[in-house]
């Protein structure tokens, strides 16, 4: 599961993830919320998912009413199936 995906596989998998995009080699999405507190609560949920999966976002940025989540598997040198699995779980929060 930690094997780097080929570009065609990444493109195919991206089609099923609404709002997620490739940004500087990362699988990333910015989520919007009605309040700062709601964004922070979401970020905590992302962190709990990461702990359960033992796969953590490369970036989890909390800003005013937004949270940006980005994944990449550094040990594989790019995106892996695990990054997409984590993104799918985050999308379901």
PEGI-V554442 format. One record per residue. N is the residue number from 1. PSI is psi as a letter, one per 40 degrees, with the letter a starting at -180 (* if undefined). OMEGA is omega in degrees with one decimal (* if undefined). BURIAL is # if it has 16 or more other ideal C-beta (glycine too) atoms within 10 Angstrom, else .. Layout:
((N PSI OMEGA BURIAL) (N PSI OMEGA BURIAL))
This chain:
((1 e -179.4 .) (2 f 178.5 .) (3 h -179.7 .) (4 h 179.5 .) (5 i 175.0 #) (6 i -177.4 .) (7 d -179.7 .) (8 d 178.5 .) (9 d 177.8 .) (10 d -179.8 #) (11 d 179.5 .) (12 d -179.1 .) (13 d 179.3 #) (14 d -178.3 #) (15 d -178.8 .) (16 e -179.6 .) (17 g -177.4 .) (18 h 175.5 .) (19 e 178.6 .) (20 i -178.3 #) (21 i 172.2 .) (22 h 178.2 .) (23 h 179.5 .) (24 f 177.9 .) (25 e 179.6 .) (26 i 170.2 #) (27 h -169.6 #) (28 i 174.6 #) (29 i 174.5 #) (30 h 179.7 .) (31 i -179.9 #) (32 i -176.9 .) (33 i -178.5 #) (34 e -179.9 .) (35 i 176.6 .) (36 d -179.1 .) (37 d 178.6 .) (38 d 177.1 .) (39 d 178.8 #) (40 d 178.9 .) (41 d 177.3 .) (42 d -179.9 #) (43 d 176.9 #) (44 d 177.4 .) (45 d 176.7 .) (46 d 179.3 #) (47 d 178.9 .) (48 d 175.3 .) (49 d -179.5 #) (50 d 179.5 #) (51 d 179.9 .) (52 d -178.4 .) (53 e -170.3 .) (54 f 176.0 .) (55 h -169.3 #) (56 i 177.2 .) (57 i 172.8 #) (58 d -179.8 .) (59 h 174.9 .) (60 g -171.6 #) (61 h 178.4 .) (62 h 176.5 #) (63 a -178.8 .) (64 h 177.8 .) (65 e 176.2 .) (66 i 173.7 .) (67 h 176.6 #) (68 h 178.6 #) (69 h 179.9 #) (70 h -179.8 #) (71 i 168.0 #) (72 i 178.9 #) (73 g -176.5 #) (74 d -177.8 .) (75 d 178.0 .) (76 e 180.0 #) (77 f 179.1 .) (78 a -177.7 #) (79 i 178.7 #) (80 i 176.4 #) (81 d 180.0 #) (82 d 176.6 #) (83 d 179.9 #) (84 d 175.9 #) (85 d 178.8 .) (86 d 178.9 #) (87 d 177.0 #) (88 d 179.2 .) (89 d 178.1 #) (90 d 179.0 #) (91 d -179.6 .) (92 e -179.4 .) (93 * * .))
